[in-house]
Amino acid sequence: MNRDTICVHGNKKPIPDKSGAVAVPIYQTATFAHPAVGKSTGYDYTRSGNPTRDALESAVASLEGGADALAFASGMAAVTTLMELFAPNDHIIASDDLYGGTRRLFDAVSVKNGLQFTYVGGADELSDALTEHTRAVFIETPTNPMMNVVDIAQCAAFSRAHGLLLIVDNTFLTPYFQQPIALGADIVLHSGTKYLGGHNDTLAGLLVTKTTELAEKLRFIQKTTGAVLAPFDAFLVLRGIKTLALRVTRQQETAVKVAEWLQSQRKVARVYYPGLPEHPQYELSRRQASGFGGMLSFTVDSRETAERVLEAVQLIQYAESLGGVESLITYPMLQTHADVPEAERLRLGIDDKLLRLSVGIEDADDLIADLAQAFGG
Ligand SMILES: Cc1ncc(COP(=O)(O)O)c(C=O)c1O
């Protein structure tokens, strides 16, 4: 089935409801009655499984081309659960440009549990970071917020050769534009809060696995630690996915227009968008993904301009998060990446002149007009 169709229909996993409901019902129940002693309907307790969550999980597994998927209360709940696959002294090689919250989890919580991390700039640096304790490679592509594109197939070949799990955060491009499992990833991660949900109205996280064995391990950890997605939120993300194809296609079209307009602005020093032919990994991006997405970052000429833009935008909102129908602008230095050590932040380019824009589905000219008035001529 084509991805556009899967978005609308999920993978048509049968739900227990016999009413013919077109939308998957919200099974707002904590527990399920047993038909007889030792017998189960297949559902026992919502922490272990719920039909609304199941429908979402099977839709996302189909979209990503994975064997199975698990839905969590947030993207960070998904990463936290994922870290429980590892034991003290295990070592993980991660991209140095990651969502700040993931980096904070690794550096402030996972290290306390005995995990070790080495951060690298890209696939070429993996072998230098390898140790006898390395168990996984964790990447985001494009990276947040610098929009660097990491070669998934190269990371997969390295991971396979050394018996490591390759974990890819696919939040920015979504399975509509990029399918890491087909390129060799073992686990795909999503903040479902972003494009999958798509309406800035719920938090969610997803893990998609290449094999059922991995899913079983994670499901055991998930039901034990408990950070599952509630039925109502599962319904919201399922509803969001129905329009994923339309939204991301439109967001990308507008992002190209906005990126090109920004490039022509006197107060803009640099635009980071993989869909611009000047982007250093433009060709790689075209090779490994079928789209460039709706996220872009740019540096302006001064901190004053950055602050002015953030305070003067009217249609675009100065708010954290991304991927929703409303355009949002973020100051990574003070928001998403505030906890990354300053020297590291500056080395990556996350300084007081960097702004990140999540392009929504508004009219492109209206967005450009809003930015133009915010720059103040
Ligand atoms: C790329 C990426 N991964 C993971 C997360 C964490 O997701 P959540 O905010 O749903 O916990 C975010 C949040 O911004 C993100 O941008």
The ligand as an SDF file (V2000), in Angstrom:
LIG
                    3D

 16 16  0  0  0  0  0  0  0  0999 V2000
   13.9980   15.4430   17.5260 C   0  0  0  0  0  0  0  0  0  0  0  0
   13.2810   15.2850   18.8240 C   0  0  0  0  0  0  0  0  0  0  0  0
   13.3170   14.0940   19.4600 N   0  0  0  0  0  0  0  0  0  0  0  0
   12.6850   13.9040   20.6490 C   0  0  0  0  0  0  0  0  0  0  0  0
   11.9900   14.9290   21.2710 C   0  0  0  0  0  0  0  0  0  0  0  0
   11.3190   14.6920   22.5850 C   0  0  0  0  0  0  0  0  0  0  0  0
    9.9420   14.5530   22.4140 O   0  0  0  0  0  0  0  0  0  0  0  0
    8.8100   15.0120   23.4550 P   0  0  0  0  0  0  0  0  0  0  0  0
    8.8720   16.5050   23.5640 O   0  0  0  0  0  0  0  0  0  0  0  0
    7.5540   14.5020   22.8370 O   0  0  0  0  0  0  0  0  0  0  0  0
    9.1170   14.3620   24.7600 O   0  0  0  0  0  0  0  0  0  0  0  0
   11.9260   16.1780   20.6480 C   0  0  0  0  0  0  0  0  0  0  0  0
   11.2040   17.2840   21.2770 C   0  0  0  0  0  0  0  0  0  0  0  0
   11.2970   18.4330   20.8690 O   0  0  0  0  0  0  0  0  0  0  0  0
   12.5920   16.3600   19.3900 C   0  0  0  0  0  0  0  0  0  0  0  0
   12.5670   17.5380   18.7490 O   0  0  0  0  0  0  0  0  0  0  0  0
  1  2  1  0
  2  3  1  0
  2 15  2  0
  3  4  2  0
  4  5  1  0
  5  6  1  0
  5 12  2  0
  6  7  1  0
  7  8  1  0
  8  9  2  0
  8 10  1  0
  8 11  1  0
 12 13  1  0
 12 15  1  0
 13 14  2  0
 15 16  1  0
M  END
$$$$
